[in-house]
Amino acid sequence: MPAPDLSLVHRFVPPAEPGGPTLLLLHGTGGDENDMLDLGKMLFPTAGLLSPRGNVLEQGARRFFRRLAAGVFDEPDLIARTAELAAFVHDAAGVYGFDEDRVVAVGFSNGANIAASLLLLHPKVLAGAVLFRAMVPLRPAAAPDLAGVSVYLAAGRFDTMIQPENTELLATMLRDAGAEITLAWTDQGHNLVPQEVDAARRWLAQREELQPR
């Protein structure tokens, strides 16, 4: 069955149990709406899965927002694309009937960065987030209220694309906004390894607020 006509091409898998959370799956550069589905199932087998495709093309590779150079983001475009994603989640909840208050982002690299931007610019959209290889996307004009939001940050000490100080700054920004932060370091680069997925799965399983009602 084709997906309904929402603002982003996407895949949706309903939750296995009524009242379960929905994972908003956000791919990295060059991915699409299919890339994160298996990861979502591994992280939370009973959750619903909402997996959009980024609307930006960079030399043929899909992204969620434009950048001017590696690690240098087109901030006006990022702000506009983040608002577009927030509206998409709201509209998708209306179409598919999932609980809009129980959406948890799972993002990798570019997808993790726009998830962080959602937290900073539209803090009511997400109940939590798992961010693999995220960096500070922007500094918001006003500090968000992230009280009650839990965020798992998975970072690599040898990531040549993200300086450790940048990851630490993101954790501080989110913590200062009221979020509960778990920052997990591994001796990896920008690549994601199975033990990180397993650690994130265990973290999600321990979140009482995400269990089916």
C-alpha positions, 0 to 999 in steps of 0.5 A: 500500500503506498504511503499517504501524501505527506510532506516527506516520502516515508515508511510507516510500520505500526506498533505491535502493541497498542499504546506503544511508542513510535520511533522517528528514524532519521538516516544519515547522508546518502540514506533513504526511508528504508535504511533505518528500519532494521535498526529500529526493529533491533532497538525496540521490536514492538515500537511503531516506526516512522522513517522519512526520506531527507528532502535535500540532495547533495551530489546525489546523496539524500540529506535532511538539510543543506550544508556549506562544507563538512561540519558547516551547516546552512542554518536558515535551511536547517531551521526551515527543514526542522520545522518541516520535519516537526510538521510532518510528525504532527501530520503523520500522527493524525494520519496513522493514529500513533500517540504524538506524545510518545515519539522518540527520534533515532538518528545517525549522523545527519539524521542525528543532527536534525533530531538534535535540531528538533530538540532545540527548536521544537522541544514538544515534538520528541519524548526522547532521542537516541543520537548516534554521532551527533554534533551541535546543529545550531544555537537556538535564540531561546533555550528550549524546555526539555524537562522530562525528555531523555536523550542517549548520545553515542559518540566515537572518541576517534570520530574524525568528523566530530570533535569530542568537544563538540559532542560534549557541548551538545550534551551540555546544551541539552542538559542545561535545557532540562533533558536527562542525558546519557553520553556513551563513548566508544573507541570508534570513529564515525562508524556504528558498531553492534555493541553501541546498538545493543547499549542503546536497546538496553537504554530504551528498554529501561525507559518506563515512560516508553513501555506500552500503556 
